[in-house]
Structures are given as structure tokens and as C-alpha cells.
Amino acid sequence: MKMKQLLSALLAFAVLFSVMTACGNTSTDELSSGEGTASGETAGDDTATYVNRDNVYAYDEEAPSLYEAFSQWFKVGTAMNPSDLVEGTEEFEILVKQYNIFTLENGSKPDAMHPSEDVYNFTQLEQLVEFANEYDKSVRGHTLVWHSQCPDWFFYDDDGNTVSADVLVERLIEHVTTIVSHFKGEVDVWDVVNEVLGDSGGLRDSMWYQIIGDYDGDGDSYDYIEIAFTAAHEADPDARLIINDYSLESSESKAITMYMMVKSMLEEGIPIDGIGLQMHVDYTVDVDTVRSNIEILLKLRNIDPDFVIEITELDMSCFTWSDTSTEVELTDEFVEQFDTKYTELFELFIELAEEGTLDSVVFWGYNDGATWLNSYPVSGRTNHPLLIDSDYKLKSAYWSLIDLAESKS
Ligand code: XIL
């Protein structure tokens, strides 16, 4: 046992060393675009192609379409709820007009889709798939395996005792296989696992990790991840399979940990197609750091040249993490900074798309009135993290991105 731990520590060190060497020649300066942004100048400018620019609603006929504006580079999507899918409503019009890839905000998580061992609820995801087929949209499945929004039955037997690794592996394979097979050919991308890395480095100490651990005895402890990806790939070999996590864009050590783990899984032949960056950023986001962390992750293309990243849950909080206030004053300076950060991020996304490493950018919600950031991490907050406000008006950040797309076309 001690020998195994020593070997795995040596392996981790060797991999870390190879990442540092691989990244050593790429300076932040070389990676940054060096381009400025015109968003401050164009926000609220009426001279653009669209009439009555500041009073345009996201569902209006004369409004532009976000996904059409960026279609030469990547899909633009949003998280939504089946209640948004009522034909004839403003919400429905916004979804159809503005986005071409969708994911359920909650309806395809383990607690919603597999609440008890013998019960599967496919209805919500089926509704989304039906809508997507009718309107020629793509669907992301979020998420098969997570420590949160996951029912306890997976981990306990009828007497309340923790199940064995064998039982949990069997449940995991059955769960993944049943869901992915049911939506074979209909769900284009799966977040197979979500948030598997912990906040203090290494793997998250979840029930999945604790119970399954090093199941095959090969010295690494992420076997539940390997099992989930393998089962998903067997169930739908054409679906894109993603490992999704937060803070990969801001924490270099988390990006390196992700790189090391995925590298050794790819070398073992585990079918992982890409990494999803949730991208819950705030208005102070440092885009050079985002760029250099993404460069670390994209070194995985040395192993799999088709490896991609996806932006899976983008929003930009108007509060920094440590700020506990509930209201923010939207001064001109604040809005200009917010718009500039969005523009810089999208400039980076365009560059990545042009390199062939990114083809999907999904927002976590489509309007400020219905964002999870109004209740997290501080409840009763009024946040403004998206491009469409709570009245469905197009915000200046939206127009900045339309201007950016036009200027790059
Ligand atoms: C959030 C939903 O938006 C909320 O409605 C729910 O109460 C909690 O989960 N990272 C994820 C998403 O991967 O699934 C989370 O969604 C937001 C953070």
C-alpha cells in the first residue's frame, strides 16, 4: 500500500513537471491578443444597423440574433426550463431567436432524472429534445454524475448502510447506460461528470470518490469517472463526452490538476472528448488568466488532436465573491467595465474557435430576472450577470457583442 502511494506521488510529480515544461515556453504576453475593445465607445450607440437600439427587446423581430451573429465561430446557448417552452410566449420567442444550443437548468440532473432506483423521469429532457428537433437546435445533457442534486439512494442500502464499491459501480453503470441510451442520437453532448475536483486541490471528497475509489487497483482514485465515461461512450459512441468544472479559468492549480488527471485518463484510452469550463466569472475577471489557463488545458491536444473545450455555464456576476451586498449601482463606469469584460471574453472565444478548439458557448440562463445568481451565494440579491435584462431588453453588453461579431466578420 505504501509503495503504491509512493509510486502515485512520483507519477503526479512527473506529470506536473511535464505540464510545467510544456507550458514553460508560452508567456502570457504571447498568448494575449493585444487588441483593445470598442465596447465602451459603442454601448448605447444608435448608429448601428438596428433601429431604436436601446429599446429593442430580445424577442423583437428587428432585434439581431446572438447565435446567428456568432454562427461562423461557435454555437451560442443557454440553460432553460421546460416552462419556457410554451409556444407564442416571449420566452419561447427569445429562445428560438437568440440561441441554438440548450441545456436544462435542473431537469436532467440525477435527482430529477433518476430520483429512486426504479424510477426514471425522462419527460423534461424529452420536451427539450422535441423542441430542438423541431427548431434545428442542439442539446447538452447536464449532468450524469455530480455530488450535488444527487439522491442518497445511490449510496445507501435499505438499512441505511453505505453500499459497497461493487454495488455503487453497478448502479453507476446502470444509471449512465439507461439515460444515455434513451437519448442516443438526440442529446449531442453530455456533461458526464460535474465538479469532480475539490476546492483545496485534488479530487473532490464525494461519495462517488469515497466508495468507488481505486476500484481497479491501478493506483489512481478516479475510477468512478473512468467508469462513467466508458459506459456513456458504449451507450452512444457519437455523443460528445465532457468533464465539466468551475474555476478552471481562474485557478491555475485547478487547471493543472484537471490537465494531469485527464492526461492520464486519455493515455489509458478513456473516451473523454473535452473539458467544460463553467465560467461563472465576475465583472473583474482577468481575461489573460482565462487565456493562459485554457492554454494549459489545450495541451491535451498533444494526446488527442481533436480534444476541445466548451464554455458551459457562462455568466458574469456584478459582485465579487467576497462582496455580500444585495444591490449594485449600475453606474456608467461599471457598465462599461462589464461590457468590456464580456467583449474581451468573446474575442478570446473567437480566437479559440478559429484555432478549432471551441465550438460552443452556453450561458447559464437567458435573462437577469431568472438567474441563479439572484439567490447564490447570497440570497435575495439582484444580480445582472447576463446579456438580456429582467424585462427582456437587450443590454449594452449584448450590443457590444453584436458589434464585435460584425467587426470580426
Ligand atoms: C444551479 C441551478 O441554476 C439552480 O437553479 C439550482 O438550485 C442549483 O444548481 N454549476 C452547475 C449547475 O453545474 O448545475 C448549477 O445550477 C450552477 C453551478
Residues whose N, C-alpha, C, O or C-beta is under 5 A from the ligand:
A	BS01	XIL	E105 W372
